[in-house]
């Protein structure tokens, strides 16, 4: 693919970071990034429904080819992990429904690919983000910046074997 659009997603339940990046040949351009937030202090099923509606709108608006999403990794808080898994489920469902190629990355994989160090600090990733995308400031909020990294990873791996489920 010489021209692709990648949707990066940092999934949570209160905020979900997203980023849209275009890759034309080996040139990357950030099209948009931000977070969508759910209503505070409502049941998880209400939050998941809000996330579902938001992801549908993002896919319709930007028409990505690939979704690159953070892979779940929780050691301590099982409840949070279960809630985030539900958020990921509706996002991945819509990705499959729209025939997007799906890529998943752990934070360790992102850190290692970008900085060469799987234990890199957020500040190192943010500085690399500024350099790679020639940005004056580090994107905020952090969930949106993380989504940019995930989209970038999707672009780096766009020529490798990626899964289309439908």
N, C-alpha and C positions, 0 to 999 in steps of 0.2 A: 504494500500500500504506500503510495507516495503522499496522499493527503488523508489524514484521519482526524477525527474528533474524539477526545477522551474525556469521560466524566470520572472525576476522582471523588470518592465518598469516604468521609471519616464518620462512621455510624455511632450514634449514641441514642439516648432517648429524650433528653432535654434539648440538646442542640445536635444538629447533623451538619457537618462541614461539607461543602461541595465546591468543586472547581471544574471549569471547562477549559481544556487546552486543545489547541489545534497543532498538529504536527504536519508540516509540509516538507517533504524530504527529511532533512535533519534539523530543520528550524522549528522551534517551539514558540508559540504565542499563547499567552493567557488571555482568554476571552472574557471570563467572568469567574468570580469566586465570592463566597459568603457562607452564611449558615442559615438554616431555617430552624426555628425554635418551636417547641410544642408548648401547649398551655401548662403552666405550673400546677402542681398539686391536683392532677386528675389521674384516674386509673390508667394503667399501662395500655389497655386496649384503646383508650381515647388517644393517647400519644401515638401509638402505632398507626391508627387510622389517619391522623394528621400527617405523619411521615409518608404514608402511602400516597395521600393526595399531593403532597409536595413533590415527591419523586416523579409522579406522573407528569406534573406540570414542567419540571425541569427536563425530562426526556422529550416531551412534546416541543418545548421551546428551542432546545439546543440540538436535538437529533444526533446524539453521539453514536459512534461506531463501537466503542469499547467502554466498559465500566471497570474501573480499578478501585477496589474496595479493601478497607483494612480487614484483615483476618482476625477473628476473635482470639484473644489470649488472656485469660483471667486465672489467677492462682488463688486469690483470697476471697473476693466478694462474689459468691455464686449467684445471688439474687441479681446483682448488676449484670453479670454475664448472661443470665437468662433473659433479662429485659432487652439487652443490646442484641441478643440473638433474634428476638422477635422483630426488632427494628431492621436488622439485616435481612431477615426473611422477606419482608414486604419489598425491600429495595431489590433484592435478587430476583424475586418473583416478577417484578416489572421489567427488570433487565432481560430476563428470559422471554417474557411475553413480547418484548420489542426486538428480540433476536440480537441482543448486544453480546459481543464477546466479553467474557467475564474473566478478570484477573484478580487474584487475592494476594495481599502481602502483609506480613507481620511488621510491626514497628522495627524489629531487629533487621529484617531484610532491607527495609527502606534506608535505615541508618547506614548499614554496611555498603549498600550500593552507592549512596550519595557521598558519604565521607570516607569510606574504607574502614570504618570502625563501627561495629554493631552496638557499642556502648556510648556512642557520641551523645553529647548533650544537645538539648533543644537549640541553644545559642549557635552551635556549630551548624546545625541544619538550617537555621534561619539565615546565617551568613552565606551559606552555599546557595540558598534560594535567591538572595539578592544578586549574587554573582551570575548565576545561570540565567536568570530572567532579566538581568540588568534593571533591577528595581531600585528606586530611591529609598524606599522604606520597606521594612519587613511587613508582610501582609498580616492583618489582624482581622478577626480573632484567631487564636491558635488552631481551632478546629478547621477553619478555612485554609490556613497555611498547611496543615497536615493533608488536607484534601488536594492541594496543589502538588505536594510530593507524590501522593498516590497516583494522580493523573500523569505526572511526569514518568513515574515507574511504568505505567501502562504504555506510554509512548516509547520508552526504551525497549520494551519487550514486545512491541507491536508486530515485529517481523518473525517472532517465534511462534511455535504452535500454541494457539489460543483456542479456547473452547467456544463453539457456538452450540447451544443446546436445542434450538428450534430450527 
